[in-house]
Amino acid sequence: MGKFSGNFIFASLNACRGYNKSRRDDVESMLYVLFYMLNDNELPWSDFESRLCVNDFDLRRMLKERLQSSYTRRLFSLIPSTIGECFKKVLLLEFSETPNYQELRTALVHCLIKSTKDKNPQCPPSVLPSTRL
């Protein structure tokens, strides 16, 4: 594992691995920020933030734990499928590939329009008062 840099809560999986970052990682991190804001400042790994403040924390161990697929699966279970499909594509991009910004923008706009038309917003489901990540 290489050197970690960035904000742990919003770090891309590649940043957690210590890899060089590219546009794919910027988009991944941006989506984490969006999901965080829409879910009352919570992500499946938000408890890590409090653990970082403890004197005996082990960042390397926490980075490895964050890479466990259970966290990503939990996140995917709570986001709209249209955004989830785009997010999967971002996660599968190679270092030099350009994310499909138009597809992502379209999915986000669709989600926001749907949430404003519905009496019971579904974008993302985690923002409903009774549901949290």
Residue frames as qw, qx, qy, qz and C-alpha x, y, z in Angstrom:
[[0.000, 0.891, 0.455, 0.000, 0.00, 0.00, 0.00],
 [0.423, 0.424, -0.015, 0.801, 1.40, 3.40, -1.00],
 [0.128, -0.142, -0.396, 0.898, 1.16, 6.68, 0.83],
 [0.019, 0.715, 0.698, 0.031, -2.36, 7.93, 1.59],
 [0.091, -0.100, -0.046, 0.990, -3.36, 11.50, 0.85],
 [0.291, -0.375, -0.515, -0.713, -6.74, 13.17, 1.00],
 [0.511, -0.274, 0.330, -0.745, -9.79, 13.32, 3.21],
 [0.105, -0.097, 0.986, -0.089, -10.36, 9.83, 4.59],
 [0.466, 0.381, 0.623, -0.500, -14.16, 10.04, 4.63],
 [0.602, 0.687, 0.074, -0.401, -14.41, 11.09, 0.97],
 [0.132, -0.559, 0.733, 0.365, -11.32, 9.31, -0.36],
 [0.786, 0.319, -0.352, -0.397, -11.71, 7.16, -3.44],
 [0.972, -0.185, 0.144, 0.013, -10.93, 3.48, -3.17],
 [0.766, 0.450, -0.130, 0.440, -7.78, 4.06, -5.21],
 [0.022, -0.769, 0.332, -0.546, -6.67, 6.80, -2.82],
 [0.773, -0.502, 0.285, -0.263, -7.17, 4.33, 0.06],
 [0.968, 0.105, 0.073, 0.215, -4.94, 1.89, -1.83],
 [0.432, -0.668, 0.266, 0.545, -2.29, 4.61, -2.15],
 [0.599, 0.362, 0.521, 0.490, -2.55, 4.69, -5.96],
 [0.095, -0.094, 0.187, 0.973, -2.12, 7.79, -8.09],
 [0.309, 0.586, 0.606, -0.440, -5.40, 9.57, -8.51],
 [0.130, 0.116, 0.569, 0.804, -7.12, 10.65, -11.71],
 [0.378, -0.144, -0.174, -0.898, -10.46, 12.06, -12.87],
 [0.627, -0.274, -0.694, -0.224, -12.23, 8.83, -11.93],
 [0.464, -0.261, -0.632, 0.563, -11.15, 9.38, -8.31],
 [0.060, 0.004, 0.115, -0.992, -12.34, 12.99, -8.36],
 [0.545, -0.207, -0.424, -0.693, -15.79, 11.86, -9.53],
 [0.631, -0.268, -0.720, 0.106, -15.91, 9.06, -6.96],
 [0.301, -0.187, -0.495, 0.793, -15.02, 11.48, -4.16],
 [0.242, -0.084, -0.104, -0.961, -17.53, 14.04, -5.42],
 [0.623, -0.283, -0.582, -0.439, -20.26, 11.39, -5.28],
 [0.532, -0.272, -0.678, 0.427, -19.27, 10.49, -1.71],
 [0.055, -0.078, -0.258, 0.961, -19.60, 14.16, -0.76],
 [0.450, -0.161, -0.349, -0.806, -23.03, 14.30, -2.42],
 [0.658, -0.297, -0.682, -0.117, -24.24, 11.13, -0.69],
 [0.401, -0.170, -0.566, 0.700, -22.84, 12.44, 2.61],
 [0.122, -0.006, 0.090, -0.988, -24.70, 15.74, 2.30],
 [0.577, -0.165, -0.422, -0.679, -27.96, 14.05, 1.31],
 [0.746, -0.261, -0.612, -0.008, -27.75, 11.56, 4.15],
 [0.523, -0.834, -0.019, -0.174, -27.40, 13.81, 7.17],
 [0.046, 0.798, -0.582, 0.148, -23.58, 13.74, 7.06],
 [0.733, -0.274, 0.612, -0.115, -23.33, 9.95, 7.12],
 [0.612, 0.436, -0.604, -0.265, -21.65, 7.32, 4.96],
 [0.939, -0.186, -0.280, -0.075, -21.31, 3.62, 5.81],
 [0.758, 0.032, -0.325, 0.564, -17.77, 4.32, 7.04],
 [0.072, -0.817, 0.023, -0.572, -18.45, 7.60, 8.86],
 [0.762, -0.647, -0.010, -0.011, -17.65, 6.05, 12.22],
 [0.807, 0.151, -0.080, 0.566, -14.03, 5.93, 11.07],
 [0.129, 0.756, -0.056, 0.639, -13.84, 9.70, 11.60],
 [0.584, -0.734, 0.153, -0.311, -14.26, 9.35, 15.37],
 [0.953, -0.190, 0.071, 0.226, -11.80, 6.46, 15.40],
 [0.607, 0.541, -0.088, 0.575, -9.17, 8.67, 13.76],
 [0.168, -0.816, 0.169, -0.527, -9.24, 10.96, 16.78],
 [0.872, -0.487, 0.052, -0.002, -8.18, 8.21, 19.18],
 [0.178, -0.825, 0.521, 0.126, -4.50, 8.30, 20.13],
 [0.480, -0.298, 0.810, 0.158, -3.82, 4.67, 19.23],
 [0.758, 0.536, 0.171, -0.330, -5.51, 4.62, 15.80],
 [0.510, -0.215, 0.683, 0.476, -3.85, 2.68, 13.02],
 [0.432, 0.591, -0.124, -0.669, -4.50, 4.46, 9.72],
 [0.203, 0.323, -0.847, -0.370, -3.11, 1.59, 7.65],
 [0.110, 0.203, 0.957, -0.175, -5.54, -0.86, 9.31],
 [0.342, 0.579, 0.419, -0.610, -8.43, 1.55, 8.79],
 [0.335, 0.525, -0.449, -0.641, -7.55, 2.01, 5.12],
 [0.120, 0.097, -0.968, -0.196, -7.58, -1.76, 4.64],
 [0.195, 0.388, 0.808, -0.398, -10.91, -2.01, 6.45],
 [0.351, 0.588, 0.069, -0.726, -12.40, 0.76, 4.26],
 [0.268, 0.380, -0.705, -0.536, -11.46, -1.29, 1.19],
 [0.264, 0.138, 0.944, -0.141, -13.69, -4.17, 2.28],
 [0.113, -0.231, -0.667, -0.699, -16.45, -4.64, -0.26],
 [0.184, -0.580, -0.771, 0.186, -19.15, -4.62, 2.43],
 [0.077, -0.559, -0.193, 0.803, -18.90, -0.84, 2.74],
 [0.125, 0.200, -0.498, -0.835, -19.30, -0.28, -0.98],
 [0.193, -0.325, -0.885, -0.272, -22.15, -2.82, -1.20],
 [0.133, -0.606, -0.629, 0.470, -23.94, -1.05, 1.65],
 [0.028, 0.458, -0.082, -0.885, -23.53, 2.30, -0.10],
 [0.162, 0.014, -0.721, -0.674, -24.89, 0.86, -3.37],
 [0.150, -0.446, -0.882, 0.015, -27.92, -0.54, -1.59],
 [0.103, -0.677, -0.469, 0.558, -28.87, 2.98, -0.49],
 [0.032, 0.450, -0.246, -0.858, -28.44, 5.02, -3.65],
 [0.705, 0.500, 0.155, -0.479, -30.83, 5.23, -6.63],
 [0.830, 0.093, 0.493, 0.245, -30.12, 2.63, -9.31],
 [0.540, 0.811, 0.097, 0.204, -29.60, 5.23, -12.06],
 [0.071, -0.898, 0.411, -0.140, -26.79, 6.84, -10.07],
 [0.757, -0.380, 0.531, 0.017, -25.55, 3.45, -8.93],
 [0.847, 0.396, 0.286, 0.209, -25.07, 2.30, -12.52],
 [0.345, 0.880, -0.166, 0.283, -23.04, 5.42, -13.33],
 [0.431, -0.765, 0.453, -0.152, -21.08, 5.00, -10.10],
 [0.899, -0.085, 0.412, 0.119, -20.19, 1.40, -11.02],
 [0.705, 0.634, 0.090, 0.303, -18.87, 2.61, -14.36],
 [0.004, -0.912, 0.314, -0.263, -16.72, 5.22, -12.60],
 [0.677, -0.551, 0.484, -0.061, -15.29, 2.58, -10.27],
 [0.884, 0.127, 0.405, 0.195, -14.34, 0.40, -13.26],
 [0.430, 0.895, -0.115, 0.027, -12.54, 3.13, -15.21],
 [0.820, 0.066, -0.081, 0.562, -8.89, 2.74, -16.01],
 [0.422, -0.518, -0.110, 0.736, -6.47, 5.45, -14.84],
 [0.151, -0.178, 0.342, 0.910, -6.40, 7.35, -18.14],
 [0.013, 0.511, 0.773, 0.375, -10.08, 6.95, -19.06],
 [0.149, -0.161, 0.069, -0.973, -12.42, 9.91, -18.97],
 [0.215, 0.343, 0.807, -0.430, -15.62, 9.51, -16.93],
 [0.028, 0.490, 0.656, 0.574, -18.85, 9.90, -18.87],
 [0.024, -0.147, -0.369, 0.917, -19.77, 13.23, -17.33],
 [0.432, -0.064, -0.308, -0.845, -22.91, 13.60, -19.45],
 [0.606, -0.235, -0.741, -0.169, -24.29, 10.24, -18.33],
 [0.376, -0.253, -0.645, 0.616, -23.60, 11.09, -14.70],
 [0.116, 0.075, 0.095, -0.986, -25.11, 14.55, -15.04],
 [0.520, -0.151, -0.519, -0.661, -28.23, 13.06, -16.69],
 [0.566, -0.283, -0.765, 0.118, -28.62, 10.49, -13.88],
 [0.231, -0.226, -0.496, 0.806, -28.27, 13.16, -11.20],
 [0.274, 0.016, -0.117, -0.955, -30.73, 15.52, -12.90],
 [0.564, -0.213, -0.677, -0.422, -33.23, 12.67, -13.41],
 [0.476, -0.287, -0.733, 0.393, -32.95, 11.77, -9.75],
 [0.072, -0.198, -0.314, 0.926, -33.46, 15.36, -8.60],
 [0.393, -0.066, -0.344, -0.850, -36.42, 15.93, -10.93],
 [0.572, -0.268, -0.756, -0.171, -38.05, 12.73, -9.75],
 [0.364, -0.284, -0.654, 0.599, -37.59, 13.73, -6.12],
 [0.103, 0.136, 0.134, -0.976, -39.23, 17.12, -6.66],
 [0.497, -0.097, -0.498, -0.704, -42.24, 15.59, -8.49],
 [0.565, -0.248, -0.787, 0.027, -42.88, 12.82, -5.96],
 [0.514, -0.738, -0.030, -0.436, -44.70, 13.47, -2.75],
 [0.830, -0.494, 0.243, 0.089, -42.37, 10.93, -1.17],
 [0.318, 0.810, -0.476, -0.126, -38.89, 11.73, -2.59],
 [0.986, -0.062, 0.135, 0.079, -36.77, 8.77, -3.58],
 [0.671, 0.573, -0.156, 0.443, -33.46, 10.44, -4.31],
 [0.418, 0.158, -0.894, -0.030, -31.60, 8.95, -2.62],
 [0.666, -0.482, -0.518, -0.234, -33.72, 6.71, -0.39],
 [0.601, -0.176, -0.504, 0.594, -31.30, 7.36, 2.46],
 [0.047, 0.210, -0.140, 0.967, -32.50, 10.96, 2.86],
 [0.541, -0.527, -0.469, -0.458, -35.94, 9.93, 4.01],
 [0.338, -0.672, 0.357, -0.554, -36.35, 10.75, 7.71],
 [0.878, -0.327, 0.256, -0.239, -36.73, 7.14, 8.84],
 [0.949, 0.211, 0.035, 0.231, -33.78, 5.78, 6.85],
 [0.111, -0.892, 0.423, 0.116, -30.06, 6.27, 7.38],
 [0.625, 0.502, -0.598, 0.020, -26.96, 4.58, 6.02]]
